[in-house]
Amino acid sequence: MVSEFLAQLTLAYGAEVEPKFPTVVPVRDFDPDKDAARIETAIKTKGVDEQTVIDILTRRSGEQRREIAFEYERIAKKDLTIALKGALSGPLEALMLGLMKSTAHYDASELKASIKGLGTDEETLIEIVCSRNNKELEEIKKVYKEMFKKEVEKDVAGDTSGDFAKLLQALVQWFHLSQSLYEAGVKRKGTDVATWISIMAQRSVPHLQKVFERYKSYSPYDMKESIRKEVKGDLEKSFLTLVECFENRQLYFANRLNEAMKSKGAKEKVVTRIMVSRCEVDLMKIRTEFRKQHKRSLYQTISEHTKGDYQKALLSLCGGDD
């Protein structure tokens, strides 16, 4: 029976410890006093010396940036984030302010921004919730509560509806249930979405990859085709994002970057979010996947589709050409 096989497969796996492939690493001979003083001079310079700010902040690790911020406050008697806000503008400002947060703080802020105010930014919500692994989501949940004094699940639930809301909640709660995708979908009339949600929400990459491989032998469609046939709208986008991330998370980000830069009115927010949130995690591997998939390097694509100081900052985070 398919369900029995899948039930065995879906016994709760823990969150995998994934190796890191960063493009931004701690700099050697680090001197936070010197960096802070150079940033203060750069900000005070008439017209602002953006290049110095970029050179320092994009080539220091998150931990080092926080040390610089501490020293800056001591020297300049003001908060570095506020100083950067006053000195910079546009996409460069958004990128630099993003770098001043830890990865989990940044993701939590982006999540909050996506559900705040009029209308939900479902695209951002789907990207963050569906592409982060369990360990990353646990950290985001913790930080979100510290920052906003609310549970992220409740905020997401209050801002979304139907099966889409159930899926997002299940993902942030990290369920461990075992059911059959095939028997819940293609084999029956009227998809049992709850079962699909429960399986997708586990997000243990190795066992889900096995599920997808085995799924092909039971179903005439591959997983993505089945999803397109069975569900629509934000739920479809969420499931497809999950499958893409199970199959190859770095390729998902590479495709997102390519799409964002090449779309009309380049989606700078998407580009900034991926570059900032992945530069200390797996951006080196994203670069490799980008080159393989799009037959040109991420570095070249950034050079072609962005400009000015924002471009310089992105290229620095990219960390080189391939």
C-alpha positions as CSV (number, residue, x, y, z in Angstrom):
1,M,0.0,0.0,0.0
2,V,1.2,3.5,-0.9
3,S,0.0,4.9,2.4
4,E,1.9,2.4,4.5
5,F,5.1,2.9,2.5
6,L,4.8,6.7,2.9
7,A,3.8,6.4,6.6
8,Q,7.2,4.7,7.2
9,L,9.0,7.3,5.1
10,T,7.4,10.2,6.9
11,L,8.3,9.2,10.4
12,A,9.6,12.4,11.9
13,Y,13.1,13.2,10.8
14,G,14.9,16.0,12.7
15,A,16.0,19.2,11.0
16,E,19.1,18.6,8.9
17,V,22.3,20.5,9.7
18,E,23.1,21.9,6.3
19,P,26.7,22.9,5.4
20,K,27.3,26.6,4.7
21,F,28.6,28.1,1.5
22,P,28.9,31.8,2.3
23,T,30.3,34.6,0.1
24,V,30.7,36.8,3.1
25,V,33.0,35.5,5.9
26,P,34.6,37.2,8.9
27,V,37.5,39.4,7.9
28,R,40.9,38.7,9.4
29,D,42.7,41.3,11.4
30,F,39.4,42.8,12.2
31,D,39.5,46.3,13.9
32,P,35.9,47.5,14.8
33,D,37.2,50.8,16.2
34,K,39.0,51.6,12.9
35,D,35.9,50.5,10.8
36,A,33.6,52.6,12.9
37,A,35.8,55.7,12.6
38,R,36.0,55.2,8.8
39,I,32.2,54.9,8.5
40,E,31.7,58.0,10.7
41,T,34.1,60.0,8.4
42,A,32.4,58.6,5.3
43,I,28.9,59.6,6.5
44,K,30.2,63.1,7.5
45,T,31.8,63.6,4.1
46,K,30.0,66.1,1.9
47,G,27.8,64.0,-0.4
48,V,28.5,60.9,1.7
49,D,31.4,58.5,0.8
50,E,29.1,55.5,-0.1
51,Q,32.0,53.4,-1.4
52,T,33.7,53.3,2.0
53,V,30.5,52.3,3.7
54,I,29.9,49.6,1.1
55,D,33.5,48.3,1.3
56,I,33.3,47.9,5.0
57,L,29.8,46.6,5.7
58,T,29.5,44.1,2.7
59,R,32.9,42.5,3.6
60,R,32.3,41.9,7.3
61,S,30.3,39.1,8.9
62,G,27.1,39.8,10.7
63,E,28.9,39.4,14.0
64,Q,31.6,41.9,13.0
65,R,29.0,44.4,11.8
66,R,27.3,44.3,15.2
67,E,30.7,45.0,16.8
68,I,31.2,47.9,14.5
69,A,27.7,49.2,15.4
70,F,28.7,49.0,19.1
71,E,31.9,50.9,18.6
72,Y,30.2,53.5,16.3
73,E,27.7,54.3,19.0
74,R,30.6,54.8,21.5
75,I,32.5,57.1,19.1
76,A,29.7,59.0,17.4
77,K,27.2,59.0,20.3
78,K,24.4,57.8,17.9
79,D,23.0,54.6,16.6
80,L,24.7,53.4,13.4
81,T,21.3,52.3,11.8
82,I,19.9,55.7,12.3
83,A,23.0,57.3,10.9
84,L,22.9,55.0,7.8
85,K,19.2,55.9,7.3
86,G,20.0,59.6,7.3
87,A,23.0,59.2,5.0
88,L,21.8,56.7,2.4
89,S,18.6,56.3,0.3
90,G,16.7,54.0,-2.0
91,P,17.7,50.4,-2.6
92,L,21.2,50.9,-1.2
93,E,19.8,52.1,2.1
94,A,17.5,49.1,2.3
95,L,20.4,46.7,1.6
96,M,22.7,48.3,4.2
97,L,20.0,48.4,6.9
98,G,19.3,44.7,6.1
99,L,23.0,43.9,6.7
100,M,22.9,45.5,10.1
101,K,20.5,42.8,11.3
102,S,21.2,39.1,12.0
103,T,19.8,36.8,9.4
104,A,16.9,35.7,11.7
105,H,16.1,39.4,12.6
106,Y,16.2,40.3,8.9
107,D,13.8,37.5,8.0
108,A,11.5,38.3,10.9
109,S,11.4,42.0,9.8
110,E,10.7,41.0,6.2
111,L,7.9,38.7,7.3
112,K,6.3,41.4,9.5
113,A,6.6,43.9,6.6
114,S,4.8,41.4,4.3
115,I,1.8,41.1,6.5
116,K,1.6,44.7,7.8
117,G,-0.7,47.4,6.5
118,L,-3.1,47.1,3.6
119,G,-3.0,43.9,1.7
120,T,-0.6,41.0,2.3
121,D,2.6,40.6,0.2
122,E,2.0,36.8,-0.4
123,E,5.0,36.5,-2.6
124,T,7.4,37.5,0.2
125,L,5.5,35.4,2.7
126,I,5.7,32.3,0.5
127,E,9.4,32.9,-0.3
128,I,10.4,33.2,3.4
129,V,8.2,30.6,5.0
130,C,8.6,28.0,2.2
131,S,12.3,28.3,1.6
132,R,13.7,28.3,5.1
133,N,14.5,25.1,6.8
134,N,13.1,24.0,10.2
135,K,16.1,25.3,12.1
136,E,16.0,28.7,10.4
137,L,12.2,29.0,11.0
138,E,12.6,28.1,14.7
139,E,15.1,31.0,15.0
140,I,12.8,33.3,13.1
141,K,9.8,32.4,15.4
142,K,11.9,33.1,18.5
143,V,13.2,36.5,17.2
144,Y,9.8,37.5,15.8
145,K,8.3,37.1,19.3
146,E,11.1,39.1,20.9
147,M,10.8,41.9,18.3
148,F,7.0,42.2,17.9
149,K,5.7,40.6,21.1
150,K,3.5,38.3,19.0
151,E,3.5,34.8,17.7
152,V,4.4,34.7,14.0
153,E,1.8,31.9,13.5
154,K,-1.0,34.1,14.8
155,D,0.0,37.1,12.7
156,V,0.2,34.9,9.6
157,A,-3.2,33.3,10.4
158,G,-4.8,36.7,10.9
159,D,-3.6,37.9,7.6
160,T,-4.2,34.9,5.3
161,S,-7.1,32.5,4.8
162,G,-8.2,29.0,3.8
163,D,-5.8,26.3,3.0
164,F,-3.0,28.8,2.2
165,A,-3.3,29.9,5.9
166,K,-3.3,26.3,7.1
167,L,-0.2,25.5,5.1
168,L,1.8,28.5,6.4
169,Q,0.7,27.8,9.9
170,A,1.7,24.2,9.6
171,L,5.1,25.2,8.2
172,V,5.9,27.6,11.0
173,Q,4.6,25.1,13.6
174,W,6.6,22.2,12.0
175,F,4.1,19.3,12.1
176,H,5.2,15.7,12.0
177,L,2.4,13.7,10.4
178,S,2.4,10.7,8.1
179,Q,0.0,10.3,5.2
180,S,0.0,9.6,1.5
181,L,0.4,12.4,-1.0
182,Y,-0.8,10.3,-3.9
183,E,-3.8,8.9,-2.2
184,A,-4.7,12.4,-1.0
185,G,-4.4,13.8,-4.5
186,V,-4.4,12.3,-7.9
187,K,-6.0,9.0,-7.0
188,R,-9.1,10.5,-5.5
189,K,-11.6,13.1,-6.7
190,G,-11.3,16.2,-4.6
191,T,-7.9,16.6,-3.2
192,D,-7.3,16.0,0.5
193,V,-5.3,19.2,0.9
194,A,-4.9,18.7,4.7
195,T,-2.8,15.6,4.1
196,W,-0.6,17.3,1.5
197,I,-0.1,20.1,4.0
198,S,0.9,17.8,6.7
199,I,3.5,16.0,4.6
200,M,4.9,19.2,3.1
201,A,5.1,20.8,6.5
202,Q,7.6,18.3,7.7
203,R,10.2,19.5,5.3
204,S,12.9,17.0,6.0
205,V,14.7,17.2,2.7
206,P,16.2,13.7,2.4
207,H,12.9,11.9,3.2
208,L,10.8,14.2,1.0
209,Q,13.2,13.6,-1.9
210,K,12.6,9.9,-1.4
211,V,8.8,10.5,-1.3
212,F,8.9,12.4,-4.6
213,E,11.0,9.8,-6.3
214,R,8.7,7.0,-5.1
215,Y,5.7,9.2,-6.0
216,K,6.7,9.0,-9.6
217,S,6.3,5.3,-9.6
218,Y,2.8,5.5,-8.3
219,S,1.5,8.5,-10.2
220,P,1.5,9.2,-14.0
221,Y,2.5,12.8,-13.1
222,D,5.6,14.2,-11.4
223,M,5.0,16.1,-8.2
224,K,4.9,19.6,-9.8
225,E,2.4,18.5,-12.4
226,S,0.2,17.0,-9.8
227,I,0.3,20.2,-7.7
228,R,-0.7,22.2,-10.8
229,K,-3.6,19.9,-11.4
230,E,-4.8,19.7,-7.8
231,V,-4.4,23.2,-6.3
232,K,-4.5,26.8,-7.4
233,G,-3.5,30.3,-6.3
234,D,-1.3,31.0,-3.4
235,L,-1.5,27.4,-2.2
236,E,-0.2,26.2,-5.6
237,K,2.7,28.7,-5.4
238,S,3.5,27.6,-1.9
239,F,3.5,23.9,-2.8
240,L,5.6,24.5,-5.9
241,T,8.1,26.6,-3.9
242,L,8.3,23.9,-1.3
243,V,9.0,21.2,-3.9
244,E,11.6,23.4,-5.6
245,C,13.3,23.9,-2.3
246,F,13.2,20.2,-1.4
247,E,14.7,19.4,-4.8
248,N,17.4,22.1,-4.8
249,R,17.1,25.1,-2.5
250,Q,20.0,27.0,-4.1
251,L,18.6,26.6,-7.6
252,Y,15.3,28.0,-6.3
253,F,17.1,31.2,-5.1
254,A,19.1,31.4,-8.3
255,N,15.9,31.3,-10.4
256,R,14.2,33.9,-8.1
257,L,17.2,36.2,-8.5
258,N,17.2,35.8,-12.3
259,E,13.5,36.4,-12.6
260,A,13.6,39.4,-10.2
261,M,16.4,41.1,-12.1
262,K,15.0,40.5,-15.5
263,S,11.4,41.5,-14.8
264,K,10.1,44.9,-15.8
265,G,11.0,47.3,-13.1
266,A,13.5,45.0,-11.5
267,K,12.2,43.7,-8.2
268,E,14.9,45.2,-6.1
269,K,13.2,44.1,-2.9
270,V,13.5,40.4,-3.9
271,V,17.1,40.8,-5.0
272,T,18.1,42.6,-1.8
273,R,16.3,40.1,0.4
274,I,18.0,37.1,-1.2
275,M,21.5,38.6,-1.3
276,V,21.3,39.9,2.3
277,S,19.7,36.8,3.8
278,R,21.8,34.2,2.0
279,C,25.3,35.9,1.8
280,E,26.4,34.2,5.0
281,V,24.5,31.0,4.4
282,D,24.7,29.6,0.8
283,L,25.2,32.4,-1.7
284,M,28.4,30.7,-3.1
285,K,26.3,27.6,-4.0
286,I,23.5,29.8,-5.4
287,R,26.2,31.4,-7.7
288,T,27.2,27.9,-8.9
289,E,23.5,27.0,-9.6
290,F,22.9,30.3,-11.3
291,R,25.8,29.8,-13.7
292,K,24.7,26.2,-14.5
293,Q,21.1,27.1,-15.1
294,H,21.3,30.5,-16.8
295,K,24.6,30.1,-18.7
296,R,26.0,33.3,-17.3
297,S,27.2,34.3,-13.9
298,L,25.2,36.0,-11.2
299,Y,27.9,38.7,-11.1
300,Q,27.4,39.5,-14.8
301,T,23.6,39.5,-14.4
302,I,23.8,41.9,-11.5
303,S,26.2,44.1,-13.6
304,E,23.7,44.2,-16.4
305,H,20.5,44.7,-14.5
306,T,21.4,47.1,-11.6
307,K,23.3,50.3,-11.4
308,G,25.1,52.8,-9.2
309,D,26.1,52.2,-5.5
310,Y,23.4,49.6,-5.2
311,Q,25.1,47.6,-7.9
312,K,28.5,48.0,-6.2
313,A,27.1,46.7,-2.9
314,L,25.4,43.7,-4.6
315,L,28.6,42.8,-6.5
316,S,30.6,43.0,-3.3
317,L,28.1,40.6,-1.5
318,C,28.2,38.3,-4.6
319,G,31.9,38.0,-3.8
320,G,33.3,37.4,-7.3
321,D,32.5,36.3,-10.9
322,D,32.2,32.7,-12.0
